[in-house]
């Protein structure tokens, strides 16, 4: 198992080129017996990890089964959200559990924020060189 993994920044708009490059992390989410490969934006401005509604459904989560409601802010403030604990597998790292604010917003991005992605992973962004490094704590 590697101590640090390196990932390229992903250009989100080919017409803009490097100016649109973002730290998008490819990883696997697992819940109960289902898993899905996803890409999440490393967002140092996000307080919490955010999971779009449709990804939770694909994983077999049931909205009605959750009893705790969360209040998101910003452009997601008008949508209800609930905590959802998921196993995350990144590259050759051991699986780790993250908590997500699972939102009813269909178009929400998958965000990796301070609670608790940045509590479990250290990130070093080399923007000018076009990559970031990730270390599991």
PEHUGI-V33043 format. One record per backbone hydrogen bond with DSSP energy under -0.5 kcal/mol. CO is the residue of the C=O (numbers start at 1). NH is the residue of the N-H. E is the energy in kcal/mol with one decimal. If there is no record, write none. Layout:
co=CO nh=NH e=E
co=CO nh=NH e=E
This chain:
co=3 nh=136 e=-0.5
co=5 nh=134 e=-2.8
co=7 nh=132 e=-2.5
co=9 nh=11 e=-0.5
co=10 nh=12 e=-0.5
co=10 nh=22 e=-2.3
co=13 nh=16 e=-0.8
co=13 nh=17 e=-2.0
co=16 nh=19 e=-1.0
co=17 nh=20 e=-2.1
co=18 nh=21 e=-1.7
co=20 nh=12 e=-1.2
co=22 nh=10 e=-2.8
co=22 nh=24 e=-1.6
co=23 nh=25 e=-0.6
co=23 nh=42 e=-2.5
co=24 nh=26 e=-0.6
co=25 nh=40 e=-2.3
co=27 nh=38 e=-3.0
co=28 nh=89 e=-2.5
co=29 nh=36 e=-2.2
co=30 nh=87 e=-2.4
co=31 nh=34 e=-2.4
co=34 nh=31 e=-2.6
co=36 nh=29 e=-2.8
co=38 nh=27 e=-2.2
co=40 nh=25 e=-3.4
co=40 nh=42 e=-0.5
co=41 nh=43 e=-0.7
co=41 nh=112 e=-2.7
co=42 nh=44 e=-0.6
co=43 nh=46 e=-1.7
co=46 nh=114 e=-2.4
co=47 nh=115 e=-2.6
co=49 nh=101 e=-3.0
co=50 nh=111 e=-1.5
co=51 nh=103 e=-2.2
co=52 nh=55 e=-0.6
co=52 nh=56 e=-1.4
co=53 nh=57 e=-1.9
co=54 nh=58 e=-2.2
co=55 nh=59 e=-1.8
co=56 nh=61 e=-2.5
co=57 nh=60 e=-1.5
co=61 nh=63 e=-0.6
co=62 nh=65 e=-1.0
co=62 nh=66 e=-0.6
co=63 nh=66 e=-1.3
co=70 nh=72 e=-0.7
co=70 nh=81 e=-0.8
co=73 nh=76 e=-1.4
co=74 nh=77 e=-1.7
co=76 nh=79 e=-1.6
co=80 nh=104 e=-2.2
co=81 nh=70 e=-3.4
co=82 nh=102 e=-3.3
co=84 nh=86 e=-0.5
co=84 nh=100 e=-2.5
co=86 nh=98 e=-2.8
co=87 nh=30 e=-2.5
co=88 nh=90 e=-0.5
co=88 nh=96 e=-2.2
co=89 nh=28 e=-2.5
co=89 nh=91 e=-0.5
co=90 nh=93 e=-2.3
co=96 nh=88 e=-3.2
co=98 nh=86 e=-2.8
co=99 nh=49 e=-0.5
co=100 nh=84 e=-2.1
co=100 nh=102 e=-1.1
co=101 nh=51 e=-2.0
co=101 nh=103 e=-0.8
co=102 nh=82 e=-2.1
co=105 nh=53 e=-1.2
co=105 nh=108 e=-0.8
co=109 nh=111 e=-0.9
co=110 nh=41 e=-2.5
co=111 nh=50 e=-1.8
co=111 nh=113 e=-0.6
co=112 nh=43 e=-2.6
co=113 nh=117 e=-0.7
co=113 nh=118 e=-2.0
co=114 nh=116 e=-0.7
co=115 nh=49 e=-1.9
co=116 nh=120 e=-1.0
co=117 nh=120 e=-1.1
co=117 nh=121 e=-2.2
co=120 nh=137 e=-2.9
co=122 nh=135 e=-2.5
co=124 nh=126 e=-0.5
co=124 nh=133 e=-2.6
co=125 nh=127 e=-0.5
co=126 nh=129 e=-1.1
co=126 nh=130 e=-0.9
co=126 nh=131 e=-1.6
co=127 nh=130 e=-0.9
co=130 nh=9 e=-2.2
co=131 nh=126 e=-2.6
co=132 nh=7 e=-2.8
co=133 nh=124 e=-2.3
co=134 nh=5 e=-2.7
co=135 nh=122 e=-3.0
co=135 nh=137 e=-0.5
